[in-house]
Amino acid sequence: MIKVENLAKTYETKVRKGFFKSNKVQLEAVKNICMEIEKGKIIGLLGINGAGKTTTIKMLSTLLLPTSGRITVDGIDAIKNPMTVKKRINMVAGGERMIYWRLTGRENLWYYGQIYGIDDKILSKRIDELLNLVGITDKQDTPVENYSKGMKQRLQIARGLINNPDYIFMDEPTLGLDALIAKELRNHVKKIACEDGKGILLTSHYMAEIEELCDYVYILNKGEIIEKGTPKNLAMLGLKNKTVYLKVEKNSVAYEGIYNACRLTDKSVVVEHDNKEEQFTITSSLDLKLTLSKFCMNNKVPIIKLYEEEPKLEDAIIRFAKEA
């Protein structure tokens, strides 16, 4: 398990005062973060741009020294023993970074394997396995500059697994990919976590991706963790009001009766009526599905559809960021 305790990073920067003067100021990029990443789990790290996600990942991957706090990887202090920890972790970045375009796919993996000091026989076998895992065996001897975006990103995942790490940090791995390739990569990520038991920390601006993949989510804002929980629970917290959609057969008592029934339960309810379709959109801080069902049954108004809008994780993040 990776345990992060009171992790903080402060930068010194300059703020210009006029043409010739500037003042030094302290910028807190990350403030006292505490989190855990277990093997076999996918953990989401979310936040708007500038929230501190990339700074956090750089510290976890030993690329950046924290100002204060503690990081342990399976009990090993990552700050005091970075070289030992590097063998247990790796990073996959979105876009087309961290791979060499003029080398072939196989040569890229061989190069990174040599950096980790992997024995040649073990490395050759591992490269074969990884190329097969990400589905680019038939393109292994083609220069990367001739790869599509999706193939480059598959190679990124293979590169991130070259040292057989226990933990992988994925910084927007599906950035810029079309829907089909992104889905394939998500399936690879699931397999790596569920079948191979890797612990994964994932950042993404695609909320559907986070909801599909993550077991647990931390939300960052201005360097601080402002909320944490499962994607479903966090999405529910983002809902200030519930929205219920109701469609009934034509009935003269429907609109006025539905409005009055809802008002008895919630005086601040908002009821919108589409007369042509006989559809209602009811917005309330309370759950009115039972109220609506009882009214329709008692007044013999046949229900065609009755459902509640699903909460969205994206709405929750926006709300948390505004309130923080």
Buried (B, 14 or more C-beta within 10 A) or exposed (E): BBBBEEBBBBEEEEEEEEEEEEEEEEEBBBBBBBBBBBBBBBBBBBBBEEBBBBBBBBBBBBEBEBBEBBBBBBEBEBBEEBEBBBBBBBBBBBBBEBBEEEBBBBBBBBBBBEEBEBEEEEBBEBBBEBBEBBBBBEBBEBBBEEBEBBBBBBBBBBBBBBBBBBBBBBBBBBBBBEEEBBEBBBEBBBEBBEEEEBBBBBBBBBBEBBBBBBBBBBBBBBBBBBBBBBBEBBBEBBBEBBBBEBBBEEBEEBBEBBBEBBEEBBEEBEBEBEEEEBBBBBBBEEEBBEBBEEBBEEBEBEEEEBEBEEBBBBBBBEBBBEEB
